[in-house]
Amino acid sequence: MSSVKIEVFLSTSNNANDVCLARLLEEIKSEFGDDVEISTHNEQNELFSAYGLAATPAVVIDEMIKITGFCPSKETLVAAFKESGLE
C-alpha cells in the first residue's frame, strides 16, 4: 500500500488550534510511520489558495479537504485517514 498524502496548513501566529494539531500530527507520524506522508505549510501559499481554504488549521488528505478551522480529536483525524485508505 502507498502512503496517505497529508497536507497541513498552519498559521504563523501559533494559535492554540495550530499548536494542538502540530502536536497531534507528531503523535500520528510516530504511530503510523511511513504509512503517512505529512507536508506542513506554515503560511498561506499558492496551494492554500488552490484548495480554496479560508482558515487554519486545515488538513487536506489525498487532495480532499477534511478539516478546517479547528484541531480535531485524534480519533477524528485517524478516521479521516482511514477513509482515504490508511489501514
N, CA, C and O atoms as a Maestro MAE file, in Angstrom:
{
 s_m_m2io_version
 :::
 2.0.0
}

f_m_ct {
 s_m_title
 :::
 protein
 m_atom[348] {
  # First column is atom index #
  i_m_mmod_type
  r_m_x_coord
  r_m_y_coord
  r_m_z_coord
  i_m_residue_number
  s_m_chain_name
  s_m_pdb_residue_name
  s_m_pdb_atom_name
  i_m_atomic_number
  :::
  1 25 0.839 -1.177 0.000 1 A "MET " " N  " 7
  2 3 0.000 0.000 0.000 1 A "MET " " CA " 6
  3 2 0.885 1.242 0.000 1 A "MET " " C  " 6
  4 15 1.904 1.281 0.689 1 A "MET " " O  " 8
  5 25 0.499 2.250 -0.768 2 A "SER " " N  " 7
  6 3 1.246 3.503 -0.772 2 A "SER " " CA " 6
  7 2 0.821 4.351 0.425 2 A "SER " " C  " 6
  8 15 -0.217 4.106 1.040 2 A "SER " " O  " 8
  9 25 1.629 5.332 0.739 3 A "SER " " N  " 7
  10 3 1.335 6.165 1.897 3 A "SER " " CA " 6
  11 2 0.199 7.139 1.590 3 A "SER " " C  " 6
  12 15 -0.071 7.465 0.433 3 A "SER " " O  " 8
  13 25 -0.456 7.591 2.652 4 A "VAL " " N  " 7
  14 3 -1.512 8.584 2.541 4 A "VAL " " CA " 6
  15 2 -0.844 9.953 2.581 4 A "VAL " " C  " 6
  16 15 -0.082 10.249 3.501 4 A "VAL " " O  " 8
  17 25 -1.130 10.788 1.583 5 A "LYS " " N  " 7
  18 3 -0.526 12.115 1.494 5 A "LYS " " CA " 6
  19 2 -1.381 13.117 2.267 5 A "LYS " " C  " 6
  20 15 -2.576 13.263 2.012 5 A "LYS " " O  " 8
  21 25 -0.746 13.801 3.211 6 A "ILE " " N  " 7
  22 3 -1.448 14.747 4.074 6 A "ILE " " CA " 6
  23 2 -0.797 16.115 3.941 6 A "ILE " " C  " 6
  24 15 0.405 16.263 4.164 6 A "ILE " " O  " 8
  25 25 -1.592 17.112 3.579 7 A "GLU " " N  " 7
  26 3 -1.124 18.496 3.515 7 A "GLU " " CA " 6
  27 2 -1.739 19.214 4.714 7 A "GLU " " C  " 6
  28 15 -2.956 19.188 4.900 7 A "GLU " " O  " 8
  29 25 -0.904 19.848 5.519 8 A "VAL " " N  " 7
  30 3 -1.365 20.545 6.715 8 A "VAL " " CA " 6
  31 2 -1.011 22.016 6.575 8 A "VAL " " C  " 6
  32 15 0.122 22.364 6.244 8 A "VAL " " O  " 8
  33 25 -1.989 22.876 6.829 9 A "PHE " " N  " 7
  34 3 -1.782 24.314 6.748 9 A "PHE " " CA " 6
  35 2 -1.986 24.919 8.132 9 A "PHE " " C  " 6
  36 15 -3.052 24.784 8.732 9 A "PHE " " O  " 8
  37 25 -0.942 25.589 8.629 10 A "LEU " " N  " 7
  38 3 -0.972 26.228 9.939 10 A "LEU " " CA " 6
  39 2 -0.707 27.718 9.761 10 A "LEU " " C  " 6
  40 15 -0.066 28.131 8.795 10 A "LEU " " O  " 8
  41 25 -1.203 28.519 10.698 11 A "SER " " N  " 7
  42 3 -0.916 29.950 10.639 11 A "SER " " CA " 6
  43 2 0.478 30.201 11.193 11 A "SER " " C  " 6
  44 15 1.092 29.314 11.786 11 A "SER " " O  " 8
  45 25 0.961 31.396 10.998 12 A "THR " " N  " 7
  46 3 2.268 31.752 11.537 12 A "THR " " CA " 6
  47 2 2.159 32.281 12.964 12 A "THR " " C  " 6
  48 15 3.177 32.541 13.606 12 A "THR " " O  " 8
  49 25 0.932 32.443 13.467 13 A "SER " " N  " 7
  50 3 0.739 33.027 14.795 13 A "SER " " CA " 6
  51 2 0.783 32.010 15.929 13 A "SER " " C  " 6
  52 15 0.740 32.387 17.100 13 A "SER " " O  " 8
  53 25 0.869 30.717 15.592 14 A "ASN " " N  " 7
  54 3 0.899 29.662 16.616 14 A "ASN " " CA " 6
  55 2 -0.268 29.753 17.590 14 A "ASN " " C  " 6
  56 15 -0.073 29.711 18.804 14 A "ASN " " O  " 8
  57 25 -1.483 29.877 17.058 15 A "ASN " " N  " 7
  58 3 -2.649 29.881 17.943 15 A "ASN " " CA " 6
  59 2 -2.885 28.483 18.505 15 A "ASN " " C  " 6
  60 15 -2.267 27.518 18.055 15 A "ASN " " O  " 8
  61 25 -3.759 28.375 19.467 16 A "ALA " " N  " 7
  62 3 -3.967 27.112 20.192 16 A "ALA " " CA " 6
  63 2 -4.349 25.957 19.267 16 A "ALA " " C  " 6
  64 15 -3.865 24.841 19.455 16 A "ALA " " O  " 8
  65 25 -5.201 26.198 18.282 17 A "ASN " " N  " 7
  66 3 -5.597 25.125 17.365 17 A "ASN " " CA " 6
  67 2 -4.424 24.630 16.532 17 A "ASN " " C  " 6
  68 15 -4.282 23.430 16.300 17 A "ASN " " O  " 8
  69 25 -3.595 25.548 16.088 18 A "ASP " " N  " 7
  70 3 -2.428 25.163 15.287 18 A "ASP " " CA " 6
  71 2 -1.428 24.353 16.118 18 A "ASP " " C  " 6
  72 15 -0.903 23.341 15.655 18 A "ASP " " O  " 8
  73 25 -1.174 24.803 17.336 19 A "VAL " " N  " 7
  74 3 -0.247 24.085 18.222 19 A "VAL " " CA " 6
  75 2 -0.789 22.696 18.534 19 A "VAL " " C  " 6
  76 15 -0.042 21.718 18.523 19 A "VAL " " O  " 8
  77 25 -2.081 22.609 18.810 20 A "CYS " " N  " 7
  78 3 -2.736 21.323 19.104 20 A "CYS " " CA " 6
  79 2 -2.583 20.365 17.920 20 A "CYS " " C  " 6
  80 15 -2.229 19.201 18.103 20 A "CYS " " O  " 8
  81 25 -2.850 20.856 16.708 21 A "LEU " " N  " 7
  82 3 -2.767 19.998 15.523 21 A "LEU " " CA " 6
  83 2 -1.325 19.576 15.251 21 A "LEU " " C  " 6
  84 15 -1.079 18.424 14.891 21 A "LEU " " O  " 8
  85 25 -0.380 20.479 15.415 22 A "ALA " " N  " 7
  86 3 1.032 20.127 15.197 22 A "ALA " " CA " 6
  87 2 1.460 19.005 16.141 22 A "ALA " " C  " 6
  88 15 2.151 18.075 15.724 22 A "ALA " " O  " 8
  89 25 1.059 19.085 17.397 23 A "ARG " " N  " 7
  90 3 1.398 18.033 18.365 23 A "ARG " " CA " 6
  91 2 0.708 16.721 18.011 23 A "ARG " " C  " 6
  92 15 1.305 15.649 18.109 23 A "ARG " " O  " 8
  93 25 -0.534 16.814 17.606 24 A "LEU " " N  " 7
  94 3 -1.284 15.624 17.228 24 A "LEU " " CA " 6
  95 2 -0.655 14.945 16.017 24 A "LEU " " C  " 6
  96 15 -0.593 13.717 15.961 24 A "LEU " " O  " 8
  97 25 -0.196 15.717 15.061 25 A "LEU " " N  " 7
  98 3 0.437 15.144 13.873 25 A "LEU " " CA " 6
  99 2 1.770 14.475 14.194 25 A "LEU " " C  " 6
  100 15 2.131 13.482 13.561 25 A "LEU " " O  " 8
  101 25 2.502 15.004 15.167 26 A "GLU " " N  " 7
  102 3 3.736 14.335 15.608 26 A "GLU " " CA " 6
  103 2 3.409 12.957 16.170 26 A "GLU " " C  " 6
  104 15 4.113 11.982 15.906 26 A "GLU " " O  " 8
  105 25 2.341 12.889 16.942 27 A "GLU " " N  " 7
  106 3 1.895 11.616 17.519 27 A "GLU " " CA " 6
  107 2 1.465 10.648 16.411 27 A "GLU " " C  " 6
  108 15 1.811 9.467 16.438 27 A "GLU " " O  " 8
  109 25 0.715 11.160 15.446 28 A "ILE " " N  " 7
  110 3 0.241 10.344 14.323 28 A "ILE " " CA " 6
  111 2 1.435 9.814 13.522 28 A "ILE " " C  " 6
  112 15 1.466 8.640 13.153 28 A "ILE " " O  " 8
  113 25 2.410 10.678 13.257 29 A "LYS " " N  " 7
  114 3 3.585 10.274 12.473 29 A "LYS " " CA " 6
  115 2 4.356 9.175 13.193 29 A "LYS " " C  " 6
  116 15 4.820 8.224 12.565 29 A "LYS " " O  " 8
  117 25 4.495 9.307 14.516 30 A "SER " " N  " 7
  118 3 5.238 8.266 15.240 30 A "SER " " CA " 6
  119 2 4.455 6.957 15.276 30 A "SER " " C  " 6
  120 15 5.051 5.882 15.328 30 A "SER " " O  " 8
  121 25 3.152 7.035 15.251 31 A "GLU " " N  " 7
  122 3 2.316 5.835 15.293 31 A "GLU " " CA " 6
  123 2 2.223 5.139 13.930 31 A "GLU " " C  " 6
  124 15 2.286 3.912 13.858 31 A "GLU " " O  " 8
  125 25 2.073 5.918 12.846 32 A "PHE " " N  " 7
  126 3 1.844 5.342 11.524 32 A "PHE " " CA " 6
  127 2 3.090 5.321 10.647 32 A "PHE " " C  " 6
  128 15 3.097 4.663 9.607 32 A "PHE " " O  " 8
  129 25 4.136 6.023 11.045 33 A "GLY " " N  " 7
  130 3 5.409 5.980 10.324 33 A "GLY " " CA " 6
  131 2 5.304 6.309 8.851 33 A "GLY " " C  " 6
  132 15 4.755 7.343 8.472 33 A "GLY " " O  " 8
  133 25 5.834 5.424 8.021 34 A "ASP " " N  " 7
  134 3 5.890 5.660 6.578 34 A "ASP " " CA " 6
  135 2 4.551 5.493 5.876 34 A "ASP " " C  " 6
  136 15 4.458 5.722 4.670 34 A "ASP " " O  " 8
  137 25 3.513 5.098 6.608 35 A "ASP " " N  " 7
  138 3 2.187 4.976 6.002 35 A "ASP " " CA " 6
  139 2 1.545 6.339 5.762 35 A "ASP " " C  " 6
  140 15 0.564 6.446 5.027 35 A "ASP " " O  " 8
  141 25 2.103 7.388 6.387 36 A "VAL " " N  " 7
  142 3 1.607 8.740 6.176 36 A "VAL " " CA " 6
  143 2 2.752 9.635 5.698 36 A "VAL " " C  " 6
  144 15 3.876 9.542 6.193 36 A "VAL " " O  " 8
  145 25 2.457 10.478 4.754 37 A "GLU " " N  " 7
  146 3 3.412 11.459 4.224 37 A "GLU " " CA " 6
  147 2 2.849 12.834 4.546 37 A "GLU " " C  " 6
  148 15 1.923 13.298 3.881 37 A "GLU " " O  " 8
  149 25 3.400 13.483 5.555 38 A "ILE " " N  " 7
  150 3 2.857 14.752 6.039 38 A "ILE " " CA " 6
  151 2 3.720 15.913 5.551 38 A "ILE " " C  " 6
  152 15 4.930 15.945 5.776 38 A "ILE " " O  " 8
  153 25 3.068 16.872 4.873 39 A "SER " " N  " 7
  154 3 3.724 18.112 4.456 39 A "SER " " CA " 6
  155 2 3.051 19.250 5.215 39 A "SER " " C  " 6
  156 15 1.834 19.420 5.142 39 A "SER " " O  " 8
  157 25 3.843 20.023 5.938 40 A "THR " " N  " 7
  158 3 3.299 21.119 6.730 40 A "THR " " CA " 6
  159 2 3.672 22.453 6.095 40 A "THR " " C  " 6
  160 15 4.821 22.686 5.720 40 A "THR " " O  " 8
  161 25 2.670 23.318 5.985 41 A "HIS " " N  " 7
  162 3 2.858 24.662 5.432 41 A "HIS " " CA " 6
  163 2 2.520 25.653 6.539 41 A "HIS " " C  " 6
  164 15 1.411 25.635 7.073 41 A "HIS " " O  " 8
  165 25 3.471 26.515 6.885 42 A "ASN " " N  " 7
  166 3 3.273 27.445 7.989 42 A "ASN " " CA " 6
  167 2 2.878 28.846 7.539 42 A "ASN " " C  " 6
  168 15 3.053 29.815 8.277 42 A "ASN " " O  " 8
  169 25 2.362 28.942 6.366 43 A "GLU " " N  " 7
  170 3 1.862 30.221 5.884 43 A "GLU " " CA " 6
  171 2 0.921 29.949 4.724 43 A "GLU " " C  " 6
  172 15 0.951 28.879 4.116 43 A "GLU " " O  " 8
  173 25 0.086 30.933 4.427 44 A "GLN " " N  " 7
  174 3 -0.790 30.776 3.282 44 A "GLN " " CA " 6
  175 2 0.067 30.877 2.031 44 A "GLN " " C  " 6
  176 15 0.901 31.774 1.906 44 A "GLN " " O  " 8
  177 25 -0.147 29.948 1.106 45 A "ASN " " N  " 7
  178 3 0.642 29.922 -0.116 45 A "ASN " " CA " 6
  179 2 -0.265 29.608 -1.299 45 A "ASN " " C  " 6
  180 15 -1.487 29.602 -1.157 45 A "ASN " " O  " 8
  181 25 0.316 29.351 -2.452 46 A "GLU " " N  " 7
  182 3 -0.482 29.067 -3.649 46 A "GLU " " CA " 6
  183 2 -1.347 27.822 -3.464 46 A "GLU " " C  " 6
  184 15 -2.480 27.777 -3.944 46 A "GLU " " O  " 8
  185 25 -0.826 26.826 -2.782 47 A "LEU " " N  " 7
  186 3 -1.587 25.601 -2.549 47 A "LEU " " CA " 6
  187 2 -2.785 25.868 -1.645 47 A "LEU " " C  " 6
  188 15 -3.862 25.317 -1.871 47 A "LEU " " O  " 8
  189 25 -2.614 26.702 -0.631 48 A "PHE " " N  " 7
  190 3 -3.704 27.113 0.261 48 A "PHE " " CA " 6
  191 2 -4.823 27.740 -0.570 48 A "PHE " " C  " 6
  192 15 -6.000 27.426 -0.388 48 A "PHE " " O  " 8
  193 25 -4.440 28.624 -1.474 49 A "SER " " N  " 7
  194 3 -5.417 29.287 -2.346 49 A "SER " " CA " 6
  195 2 -6.035 28.309 -3.339 49 A "SER " " C  " 6
  196 15 -7.235 28.374 -3.606 49 A "SER " " O  " 8
  197 25 -5.230 27.409 -3.885 50 A "ALA " " N  " 7
  198 3 -5.728 26.442 -4.868 50 A "ALA " " CA " 6
  199 2 -6.814 25.545 -4.281 50 A "ALA " " C  " 6
  200 15 -7.766 25.179 -4.971 50 A "ALA " " O  " 8
  201 25 -6.666 25.197 -3.015 51 A "TYR " " N  " 7
  202 3 -7.697 24.388 -2.353 51 A "TYR " " CA " 6
  203 2 -8.904 25.228 -1.944 51 A "TYR " " C  " 6
  204 15 -9.935 24.675 -1.560 51 A "TYR " " O  " 8
  205 25 -8.793 26.543 -2.020 52 A "GLY " " N  " 7
  206 3 -9.892 27.422 -1.638 52 A "GLY " " CA " 6
  207 2 -10.078 27.501 -0.131 52 A "GLY " " C  " 6
  208 15 -11.184 27.746 0.350 52 A "GLY " " O  " 8
  209 25 -9.008 27.296 0.608 53 A "LEU " " N  " 7
  210 3 -9.091 27.323 2.067 53 A "LEU " " CA " 6
  211 2 -9.227 28.762 2.558 53 A "LEU " " C  " 6
  212 15 -8.696 29.694 1.953 53 A "LEU " " O  " 8
  213 25 -9.948 28.922 3.668 54 A "ALA " " N  " 7
  214 3 -10.159 30.255 4.227 54 A "ALA " " CA " 6
  215 2 -9.687 30.355 5.663 54 A "ALA " " C  " 6
  216 15 -9.611 31.454 6.212 54 A "ALA " " O  " 8
  217 25 -9.369 29.225 6.284 55 A "ALA " " N  " 7
  218 3 -8.984 29.243 7.700 55 A "ALA " " CA " 6
  219 2 -7.924 28.182 7.973 55 A "ALA " " C  " 6
  220 15 -7.804 27.184 7.261 55 A "ALA " " O  " 8
  221 25 -7.169 28.436 9.025 56 A "THR " " N  " 7
  222 3 -6.224 27.436 9.520 56 A "THR " " CA " 6
  223 2 -6.648 27.077 10.930 56 A "THR " " C  " 6
  224 15 -7.356 27.861 11.563 56 A "THR " " O  " 8
  225 25 -6.259 25.960 11.436 57 A "PRO " " N  " 7
  226 3 -5.527 24.917 10.721 57 A "PRO " " CA " 6
  227 2 -6.428 24.224 9.703 57 A "PRO " " C  " 6
  228 15 -7.654 24.240 9.812 57 A "PRO " " O  " 8
  229 25 -5.795 23.630 8.732 58 A "ALA " " N  " 7
  230 3 -6.533 22.883 7.718 58 A "ALA " " CA " 6
  231 2 -5.762 21.609 7.390 58 A "ALA " " C  " 6
  232 15 -4.532 21.598 7.352 58 A "ALA " " O  " 8
  233 25 -6.515 20.538 7.155 59 A "VAL " " N  " 7
  234 3 -5.920 19.246 6.807 59 A "VAL " " CA " 6
  235 2 -6.538 18.789 5.496 59 A "VAL " " C  " 6
  236 15 -7.758 18.671 5.373 59 A "VAL " " O  " 8
  237 25 -5.675 18.533 4.521 60 A "VAL " " N  " 7
  238 3 -6.095 18.026 3.216 60 A "VAL " " CA " 6
  239 2 -5.449 16.657 3.067 60 A "VAL " " C  " 6
  240 15 -4.230 16.518 3.163 60 A "VAL " " O  " 8
  241 25 -6.286 15.643 2.829 61 A "ILE " " N  " 7
  242 3 -5.795 14.275 2.703 61 A "ILE " " CA " 6
  243 2 -6.080 13.791 1.288 61 A "ILE " " C  " 6
  244 15 -7.226 13.771 0.840 61 A "ILE " " O  " 8
  245 25 -5.018 13.403 0.598 62 A "ASP " " N  " 7
  246 3 -5.126 12.962 -0.795 62 A "ASP " " CA " 6
  247 2 -5.977 13.926 -1.619 62 A "ASP " " C  " 6
  248 15 -6.879 13.514 -2.348 62 A "ASP " " O  " 8
  249 25 -5.671 15.222 -1.485 63 A "GLU " " N  " 7
  250 3 -6.282 16.313 -2.233 63 A "GLU " " CA " 6
  251 2 -7.751 16.557 -1.896 63 A "GLU " " C  " 6
  252 15 -8.453 17.223 -2.657 63 A "GLU " " O  " 8
  253 25 -8.220 16.034 -0.783 64 A "MET " " N  " 7
  254 3 -9.591 16.291 -0.327 64 A "MET " " CA " 6
  255 2 -9.531 17.030 1.009 64 A "MET " " C  " 6
  256 15 -8.883 16.574 1.951 64 A "MET " " O  " 8
  257 25 -10.214 18.174 1.079 65 A "ILE " " N  " 7
  258 3 -10.240 18.945 2.320 65 A "ILE " " CA " 6
  259 2 -11.047 18.152 3.345 65 A "ILE " " C  " 6
  260 15 -12.216 17.838 3.121 65 A "ILE " " O  " 8
  261 25 -10.413 17.834 4.470 66 A "LYS " " N  " 7
  262 3 -11.062 17.034 5.503 66 A "LYS " " CA " 6
  263 2 -11.390 17.852 6.749 66 A "LYS " " C  " 6
  264 15 -12.438 17.651 7.363 66 A "LYS " " O  " 8
  265 25 -10.498 18.778 7.129 67 A "ILE " " N  " 7
  266 3 -10.679 19.520 8.371 67 A "ILE " " CA " 6
  267 2 -10.209 20.948 8.137 67 A "ILE " " C  " 6
  268 15 -9.164 21.171 7.525 67 A "ILE " " O  " 8
  269 25 -10.973 21.906 8.620 68 A "THR " " N  " 7
  270 3 -10.551 23.299 8.517 68 A "THR " " CA " 6
  271 2 -11.108 24.113 9.676 68 A "THR " " C  " 6
  272 15 -12.282 23.997 10.029 68 A "THR " " O  " 8
  273 25 -10.249 24.933 10.256 69 A "GLY " " N  " 7
  274 3 -10.668 25.873 11.272 69 A "GLY " " CA " 6
  275 2 -10.613 25.411 12.716 69 A "GLY " " C  " 6
  276 15 -10.905 26.192 13.621 69 A "GLY " " O  " 8
  277 25 -10.242 24.145 12.956 70 A "PHE " " N  " 7
  278 3 -10.171 23.649 14.337 70 A "PHE " " CA " 6
  279 2 -9.217 22.476 14.422 70 A "PHE " " C  " 6
  280 15 -8.851 21.880 13.409 70 A "PHE " " O  " 8
  281 25 -8.820 22.150 15.638 71 A "CYS " " N  " 7
  282 3 -7.988 20.973 15.870 71 A "CYS " " CA " 6
  283 2 -8.911 19.804 16.195 71 A "CYS " " C  " 6
  284 15 -9.630 19.850 17.192 71 A "CYS " " O  " 8
  285 25 -8.904 18.773 15.384 72 A "PRO " " N  " 7
  286 3 -9.773 17.624 15.641 72 A "PRO " " CA " 6
  287 2 -9.206 16.739 16.747 72 A "PRO " " C  " 6
  288 15 -8.060 16.899 17.168 72 A "PRO " " O  " 8
  289 25 -10.022 15.813 17.201 73 A "SER " " N  " 7
  290 3 -9.519 14.796 18.124 73 A "SER " " CA " 6
  291 2 -8.663 13.812 17.325 73 A "SER " " C  " 6
  292 15 -8.745 13.755 16.098 73 A "SER " " O  " 8
  293 25 -7.860 13.056 18.023 74 A "LYS " " N  " 7
  294 3 -7.034 12.050 17.359 74 A "LYS " " CA " 6
  295 2 -7.931 11.049 16.630 74 A "LYS " " C  " 6
  296 15 -7.622 10.633 15.513 74 A "LYS " " O  " 8
  297 25 -9.024 10.671 17.253 75 A "GLU " " N  " 7
  298 3 -9.947 9.701 16.655 75 A "GLU " " CA " 6
  299 2 -10.528 10.227 15.343 75 A "GLU " " C  " 6
  300 15 -10.649 9.478 14.373 75 A "GLU " " O  " 8
  301 25 -10.885 11.504 15.310 76 A "THR " " N  " 7
  302 3 -11.431 12.106 14.095 76 A "THR " " CA " 6
  303 2 -10.387 12.126 12.989 76 A "THR " " C  " 6
  304 15 -10.695 11.827 11.836 76 A "THR " " O  " 8
  305 25 -9.164 12.474 13.334 77 A "LEU " " N  " 7
  306 3 -8.086 12.527 12.356 77 A "LEU " " CA " 6
  307 2 -7.768 11.135 11.807 77 A "LEU " " C  " 6
  308 15 -7.597 10.971 10.599 77 A "LEU " " O  " 8
  309 25 -7.688 10.147 12.675 78 A "VAL " " N  " 7
  310 3 -7.424 8.769 12.241 78 A "VAL " " CA " 6
  311 2 -8.566 8.266 11.360 78 A "VAL " " C  " 6
  312 15 -8.321 7.575 10.371 78 A "VAL " " O  " 8
  313 25 -9.807 8.601 11.705 79 A "ALA " " N  " 7
  314 3 -10.959 8.199 10.878 79 A "ALA " " CA " 6
  315 2 -10.856 8.813 9.484 79 A "ALA " " C  " 6
  316 15 -11.170 8.155 8.492 79 A "ALA " " O  " 8
  317 25 -10.420 10.065 9.403 80 A "ALA " " N  " 7
  318 3 -10.240 10.711 8.099 80 A "ALA " " CA " 6
  319 2 -9.153 10.008 7.291 80 A "ALA " " C  " 6
  320 15 -9.287 9.852 6.077 80 A "ALA " " O  " 8
  321 25 -8.080 9.582 7.953 81 A "PHE " " N  " 7
  322 3 -7.019 8.837 7.266 81 A "PHE " " CA " 6
  323 2 -7.561 7.521 6.735 81 A "PHE " " C  " 6
  324 15 -7.291 7.147 5.594 81 A "PHE " " O  " 8
  325 25 -8.314 6.832 7.550 82 A "LYS " " N  " 7
  326 3 -8.844 5.527 7.144 82 A "LYS " " CA " 6
  327 2 -9.814 5.660 5.980 82 A "LYS " " C  " 6
  328 15 -9.877 4.774 5.127 82 A "LYS " " O  " 8
  329 25 -10.573 6.752 5.931 83 A "GLU " " N  " 7
  330 3 -11.452 7.000 4.785 83 A "GLU " " CA " 6
  331 2 -10.648 7.124 3.499 83 A "GLU " " C  " 6
  332 15 -11.145 6.840 2.409 83 A "GLU " " O  " 8
  333 25 -9.404 7.551 3.642 84 A "SER " " N  " 7
  334 3 -8.520 7.747 2.486 84 A "SER " " CA " 6
  335 2 -7.661 6.523 2.190 84 A "SER " " C  " 6
  336 15 -6.795 6.579 1.317 84 A "SER " " O  " 8
  337 25 -7.883 5.426 2.898 85 A "GLY " " N  " 7
  338 3 -7.191 4.183 2.576 85 A "GLY " " CA " 6
  339 2 -6.140 3.725 3.545 85 A "GLY " " C  " 6
  340 15 -5.530 2.678 3.328 85 A "GLY " " O  " 8
  341 25 -5.896 4.474 4.622 86 A "LEU " " N  " 7
  342 3 -4.911 4.039 5.618 86 A "LEU " " CA " 6
  343 2 -5.472 2.889 6.414 86 A "LEU " " C  " 6
  344 15 -6.611 2.945 6.879 86 A "LEU " " O  " 8
  345 25 -4.681 1.841 6.575 87 A "GLU " " N  " 7
  346 3 -5.157 0.673 7.324 87 A "GLU " " CA " 6
  347 2 -4.517 0.603 8.674 87 A "GLU " " C  " 6
  348 15 -4.799 -0.316 9.443 87 A "GLU " " O  " 8
  :::
 }
 m_bond[347] {
  # First column is bond index #
  i_m_from
  i_m_to
  i_m_order
  :::
  1 1 2 1
  2 2 3 1
  3 3 4 2
  4 3 5 1
  5 5 6 1
  6 6 7 1
  7 7 8 2
  8 7 9 1
  9 9 10 1
  10 10 11 1
  11 11 12 2
  12 11 13 1
  13 13 14 1
  14 14 15 1
  15 15 16 2
  16 15 17 1
  17 17 18 1
  18 18 19 1
  19 19 20 2
  20 19 21 1
  21 21 22 1
  22 22 23 1
  23 23 24 2
  24 23 25 1
  25 25 26 1
  26 26 27 1
  27 27 28 2
  28 27 29 1
  29 29 30 1
  30 30 31 1
  31 31 32 2
  32 31 33 1
  33 33 34 1
  34 34 35 1
  35 35 36 2
  36 35 37 1
  37 37 38 1
  38 38 39 1
  39 39 40 2
  40 39 41 1
  41 41 42 1
  42 42 43 1
  43 43 44 2
  44 43 45 1
  45 45 46 1
  46 46 47 1
  47 47 48 2
  48 47 49 1
  49 49 50 1
  50 50 51 1
  51 51 52 2
  52 51 53 1
  53 53 54 1
  54 54 55 1
  55 55 56 2
  56 55 57 1
  57 57 58 1
  58 58 59 1
  59 59 60 2
  60 59 61 1
  61 61 62 1
  62 62 63 1
  63 63 64 2
  64 63 65 1
  65 65 66 1
  66 66 67 1
  67 67 68 2
  68 67 69 1
  69 69 70 1
  70 70 71 1
  71 71 72 2
  72 71 73 1
  73 73 74 1
  74 74 75 1
  75 75 76 2
  76 75 77 1
  77 77 78 1
  78 78 79 1
  79 79 80 2
  80 79 81 1
  81 81 82 1
  82 82 83 1
  83 83 84 2
  84 83 85 1
  85 85 86 1
  86 86 87 1
  87 87 88 2
  88 87 89 1
  89 89 90 1
  90 90 91 1
  91 91 92 2
  92 91 93 1
  93 93 94 1
  94 94 95 1
  95 95 96 2
  96 95 97 1
  97 97 98 1
  98 98 99 1
  99 99 100 2
  100 99 101 1
  101 101 102 1
  102 102 103 1
  103 103 104 2
  104 103 105 1
  105 105 106 1
  106 106 107 1
  107 107 108 2
  108 107 109 1
  109 109 110 1
  110 110 111 1
  111 111 112 2
  112 111 113 1
  113 113 114 1
  114 114 115 1
  115 115 116 2
  116 115 117 1
  117 117 118 1
  118 118 119 1
  119 119 120 2
  120 119 121 1
  121 121 122 1
  122 122 123 1
  123 123 124 2
  124 123 125 1
  125 125 126 1
  126 126 127 1
  127 127 128 2
  128 127 129 1
  129 129 130 1
  130 130 131 1
  131 131 132 2
  132 131 133 1
  133 133 134 1
  134 134 135 1
  135 135 136 2
  136 135 137 1
  137 137 138 1
  138 138 139 1
  139 139 140 2
  140 139 141 1
  141 141 142 1
  142 142 143 1
  143 143 144 2
  144 143 145 1
  145 145 146 1
  146 146 147 1
  147 147 148 2
  148 147 149 1
  149 149 150 1
  150 150 151 1
  151 151 152 2
  152 151 153 1
  153 153 154 1
  154 154 155 1
  155 155 156 2
  156 155 157 1
  157 157 158 1
  158 158 159 1
  159 159 160 2
  160 159 161 1
  161 161 162 1
  162 162 163 1
  163 163 164 2
  164 163 165 1
  165 165 166 1
  166 166 167 1
  167 167 168 2
  168 167 169 1
  169 169 170 1
  170 170 171 1
  171 171 172 2
  172 171 173 1
  173 173 174 1
  174 174 175 1
  175 175 176 2
  176 175 177 1
  177 177 178 1
  178 178 179 1
  179 179 180 2
  180 179 181 1
  181 181 182 1
  182 182 183 1
  183 183 184 2
  184 183 185 1
  185 185 186 1
  186 186 187 1
  187 187 188 2
  188 187 189 1
  189 189 190 1
  190 190 191 1
  191 191 192 2
  192 191 193 1
  193 193 194 1
  194 194 195 1
  195 195 196 2
  196 195 197 1
  197 197 198 1
  198 198 199 1
  199 199 200 2
  200 199 201 1
  201 201 202 1
  202 202 203 1
  203 203 204 2
  204 203 205 1
  205 205 206 1
  206 206 207 1
  207 207 208 2
  208 207 209 1
  209 209 210 1
  210 210 211 1
  211 211 212 2
  212 211 213 1
  213 213 214 1
  214 214 215 1
  215 215 216 2
  216 215 217 1
  217 217 218 1
  218 218 219 1
  219 219 220 2
  220 219 221 1
  221 221 222 1
  222 222 223 1
  223 223 224 2
  224 223 225 1
  225 225 226 1
  226 226 227 1
  227 227 228 2
  228 227 229 1
  229 229 230 1
  230 230 231 1
  231 231 232 2
  232 231 233 1
  233 233 234 1
  234 234 235 1
  235 235 236 2
  236 235 237 1
  237 237 238 1
  238 238 239 1
  239 239 240 2
  240 239 241 1
  241 241 242 1
  242 242 243 1
  243 243 244 2
  244 243 245 1
  245 245 246 1
  246 246 247 1
  247 247 248 2
  248 247 249 1
  249 249 250 1
  250 250 251 1
  251 251 252 2
  252 251 253 1
  253 253 254 1
  254 254 255 1
  255 255 256 2
  256 255 257 1
  257 257 258 1
  258 258 259 1
  259 259 260 2
  260 259 261 1
  261 261 262 1
  262 262 263 1
  263 263 264 2
  264 263 265 1
  265 265 266 1
  266 266 267 1
  267 267 268 2
  268 267 269 1
  269 269 270 1
  270 270 271 1
  271 271 272 2
  272 271 273 1
  273 273 274 1
  274 274 275 1
  275 275 276 2
  276 275 277 1
  277 277 278 1
  278 278 279 1
  279 279 280 2
  280 279 281 1
  281 281 282 1
  282 282 283 1
  283 283 284 2
  284 283 285 1
  285 285 286 1
  286 286 287 1
  287 287 288 2
  288 287 289 1
  289 289 290 1
  290 290 291 1
  291 291 292 2
  292 291 293 1
  293 293 294 1
  294 294 295 1
  295 295 296 2
  296 295 297 1
  297 297 298 1
  298 298 299 1
  299 299 300 2
  300 299 301 1
  301 301 302 1
  302 302 303 1
  303 303 304 2
  304 303 305 1
  305 305 306 1
  306 306 307 1
  307 307 308 2
  308 307 309 1
  309 309 310 1
  310 310 311 1
  311 311 312 2
  312 311 313 1
  313 313 314 1
  314 314 315 1
  315 315 316 2
  316 315 317 1
  317 317 318 1
  318 318 319 1
  319 319 320 2
  320 319 321 1
  321 321 322 1
  322 322 323 1
  323 323 324 2
  324 323 325 1
  325 325 326 1
  326 326 327 1
  327 327 328 2
  328 327 329 1
  329 329 330 1
  330 330 331 1
  331 331 332 2
  332 331 333 1
  333 333 334 1
  334 334 335 1
  335 335 336 2
  336 335 337 1
  337 337 338 1
  338 338 339 1
  339 339 340 2
  340 339 341 1
  341 341 342 1
  342 342 343 1
  343 343 344 2
  344 343 345 1
  345 345 346 1
  346 346 347 1
  347 347 348 2
  :::
 }
}
